[in-house]
C-alpha cells in the first residue's frame, strides 16, 4: 500500500542517513522504527503495575515489605535514611 506522510526536513535527513548506513530503503527503515515503537508501547501497556493508585487521593500506594512508622518518616526527614531496626 502506498501512502504519503510529511516529515520535517531535519528528521528526513536523519532517517535518510540512517537508511543509507543500514543499506536499506527509507520506507523499510520507517516501517521498522514504527514496529519497534509499537512493540515497546505494547510491552509497557502489558507490564504489571508496580503500584496501585488510591482512588480517593489519586496517589500511588507502594508496598515496602513492612509497615512504615512515624519514626521512619521523621528519621528520613531528618537525615534521609531510615532508622536501624532491631530484629523482632
C-alpha positions as CSV (number, residue, x, y, z in Angstrom):
1,X,0.0,0.0,0.0
2,X,1.2,3.5,-0.8
3,X,0.7,6.5,1.5
4,X,2.2,10.0,1.9
5,X,3.5,11.4,5.1
6,X,5.1,14.8,6.0
7,X,8.4,14.5,7.6
8,X,10.3,17.6,8.8
9,X,13.5,18.3,6.9
10,X,15.8,17.7,9.8
11,X,14.2,14.2,10.6
12,X,14.1,13.3,6.9
13,X,17.8,14.0,6.6
14,X,18.4,11.9,9.8
15,X,16.3,9.0,8.6
16,X,17.7,9.0,5.1
17,X,21.3,8.9,6.5
18,X,20.3,6.1,8.8
19,X,18.7,4.1,6.0
20,X,21.8,4.6,3.9
21,X,24.1,3.5,6.7
22,X,21.9,0.4,7.2
23,X,21.8,-0.3,3.4
24,X,18.0,-0.3,3.4
25,X,15.3,1.9,2.0
26,X,13.7,4.8,3.8
27,X,10.4,3.1,3.7
28,X,11.7,-0.1,5.3
29,X,13.6,1.9,7.9
30,X,10.4,3.9,8.9
31,X,8.4,0.7,9.0
32,X,10.9,-1.0,11.3
33,X,11.0,2.0,13.5
34,X,7.2,2.1,13.7
35,X,7.1,-1.7,14.5
36,X,9.7,-1.3,17.3
37,X,7.8,1.7,18.7
38,X,4.5,-0.2,18.8
39,X,6.1,-3.3,20.3
40,X,7.7,-1.2,23.0
41,X,4.3,0.5,23.7
42,X,2.7,-2.9,24.0
43,X,5.3,-4.2,26.4
44,X,4.8,-1.1,28.6
45,X,1.0,-1.5,28.5
46,X,1.2,-5.2,29.3
47,X,3.6,-4.8,32.2
48,X,2.2,-5.4,35.6
49,X,1.9,-2.1,37.5
50,X,4.4,-1.6,40.3
51,X,1.9,0.2,42.4
52,X,-1.7,0.9,42.7
53,X,-3.4,4.3,42.8
54,X,-5.6,5.2,45.8
55,X,-9.0,6.0,44.3
56,X,-9.7,8.7,46.9
57,X,-6.3,10.6,46.8
58,X,-5.0,9.7,43.4
59,X,-1.6,9.0,45.0
60,X,0.5,5.9,44.3
61,X,0.4,3.2,47.0
62,X,3.6,1.2,47.3
63,X,4.4,-1.9,49.3
64,X,7.6,-1.6,51.5
65,X,7.7,-5.1,52.9
66,X,7.0,-3.8,56.4
67,X,4.8,-1.0,57.8
68,X,6.3,2.5,57.7
69,X,6.1,4.1,61.1
70,X,6.1,7.8,62.1
71,X,9.6,7.3,63.5
72,X,10.7,6.1,60.0
73,X,9.2,9.2,58.4
74,X,10.8,11.5,60.9
75,X,14.2,9.9,60.6
76,X,14.0,10.2,56.8
77,X,13.1,13.8,57.0
78,X,16.0,14.5,59.4
79,X,18.8,12.8,57.5
80,X,17.3,10.9,54.5
81,X,17.9,7.4,55.9
82,X,15.5,5.1,57.7
83,X,16.4,4.2,61.3
84,X,18.1,0.9,62.1
85,X,15.5,-1.6,63.3
86,X,16.1,-4.3,65.8
87,X,15.2,-7.9,64.9
88,X,11.8,-8.9,66.4
